[in-house]
């Protein structure tokens, strides 16, 4: 029943297409990273540190910790 189905050609096509898609995505991302302007690179390298992180003091007499958000910037 399945003797007339050819598996070799169809699986090779899927492998080549998958490799082509993955390679084109990698090349596109690499090309865009290489063409970035210096201010954009500096903005992206500090990006995780631009978010405010809470700094908590010790709990007072009421048992509540006092937290305030202060930005943690990398120097």
C-alpha positions in Angstrom: 0.0 0.0 0.0 2.8 2.5 0.9 5.3 1.2 -1.6 4.7 4.0 -4.1 5.3 6.9 -1.6 8.7 8.5 -2.0 10.0 9.8 1.3 13.6 10.8 0.4 12.8 13.8 -1.9 10.1 15.4 0.2 12.2 15.2 3.5 15.2 16.7 1.8 13.1 19.7 0.5 11.8 20.4 4.0 15.3 20.3 5.5 16.7 22.7 2.9 13.8 25.1 3.3 14.1 25.0 7.1 17.8 25.7 6.9 17.2 28.6 4.5 14.6 30.2 6.7 16.9 29.9 9.8 19.9 31.2 8.0 18.0 34.2 6.6 16.7 35.1 10.0 20.2 34.9 11.5 21.7 36.9 8.6 19.0 39.6 8.9 19.5 40.0 12.7 23.2 40.1 12.3 23.0 42.7 9.5 20.7 45.0 11.5 23.0 44.7 14.6 26.0 45.7 12.5 24.3 48.7 11.0 23.1 50.1 14.4 24.1 53.7 15.1 26.2 54.3 18.2 23.5 56.2 20.3 21.1 53.3 19.7 23.7 50.8 20.9 24.4 52.8 24.0 20.6 53.0 24.7 20.2 49.2 24.3 23.2 48.3 26.4 21.7 50.3 29.4 18.2 49.1 28.8 17.8 46.6 31.6 19.1 49.1 34.1 16.7 51.9 33.2 13.8 50.2 35.0 13.0 51.2 38.6 13.8 48.6 41.2 12.4 48.8 44.7 14.8 49.5 47.6 13.3 48.3 50.8 14.3 49.5 54.3 14.0 47.3 57.3 10.6 46.8 58.7 9.5 49.4 61.3 7.5 48.9 64.5 4.3 48.3 62.5 6.0 45.3 60.7 5.7 46.9 57.2 8.8 47.4 55.1 9.1 50.8 53.5 9.9 50.4 49.8 10.6 53.2 47.2 11.4 52.8 43.6 14.8 54.2 42.6 16.4 53.7 39.2 19.6 51.6 39.2 21.8 53.0 36.4 25.0 51.4 35.3 28.0 53.8 35.3 
